[in-house]
Amino acid sequence: MPNNYPPEFRRQMVLGVSRQGYYAWTARQLRGPSARARRDAELTELIRERHRASDEIHGAPRIHAGLRELDGVRVGRKRVARPYAPGWAGRGEQA
């Protein structure tokens, strides 16, 4: 690849993306996280606080009920369950 191309064009060629796709990606990087991503981060922190307060016993269904009833947070149960997905679950019954 010749070096007389502008750096942006060389990046596009190396990455194999269109010019529009490259500039759309750089614009998203400059804007920062979306409103949904920011809300997810807030909810995840609230879910973790609730989980810690339950001595890490309550799972997503109880955390969801607590958020709805005690905190007045309107959120779907699957959105509450999302942080639990990679093995971040309650302890279950203790022997």
N, C-alpha and C positions, 0 to 999 in steps of 0.2 A: 504494500500500500504506500503510495507516494506521500511524502511529508508535506507537500504543498497544500494539502487540504486543511481547513480549519479544524481545531481540536474537537469541536462538537460533532462535525461530520465524521471524523475518524471514530469517535465513540459510537456513533450510530452504526457505522459499518461493522465494527468489532462486535457489538452487542447484537446485531442483526435485527434492529428495530427501525420502525419508520420515523421520519423526522417529526411528525405530529405526535407519535407515541412518546418519543424522547422528551419533547418540550412539555407535553402534558404531565409526564412523570416529574420533571424538574419543578413545574409549577406546584404540584401536590407536595413536594418536599419543602418548598418555601412556605406554604400555607400552614404547615404543621398538622397535628392530628385533627381528625374530623370531630364534629359534635358528638357523634355516636361513640367514637373511640374515647373521648373525654368522659362521657357519661358511663361507659363501661368501666373505666378506671375508677371512677367514684364508687360505682356499685360494687366492684370487686373489693375495694377497701372496706366498704360497709359490710359486705358478706364475710370478709375475713375477721372483722371485729366481732360480729355476731357469733361466728364459729369459735373464736377464742373465748368469748364470754360463756359459751356452753361447755367449756373444758374440752373442746374439739370432739364432742360427741354427736351433736345434731348434724344431720345431713341436709341436703338441699330442700326437701319438702318442709321440714320444720323451720329452717332459716327463711324460706319464702313466706311461710305463715307469719313468722315473727316480724319480718319486714313490713308485711301488709297490715297486720293488726296493731303492732306497737309503734312502728315508725311512720306509718301512713304512706309507705313507698309503693307506688303502683308499678309493678314490674312482672313480666311473665315468668312462670316457673322454670321454663327452659333456659331463660337468660340467667336465672340464679344458679341453675345446675351447671352452666358452662364452666365456671372456674373449678368445679369438682372433677371434671372429666379426666384429667391426666393422673388420677390416683389420689386426689386431694379430697378424701371422703372421711366420714365419721368413723369412729373406732368400732362401732357395733356393740354387741353385748359383751360385757366383761365376764370372765369366768370366776 
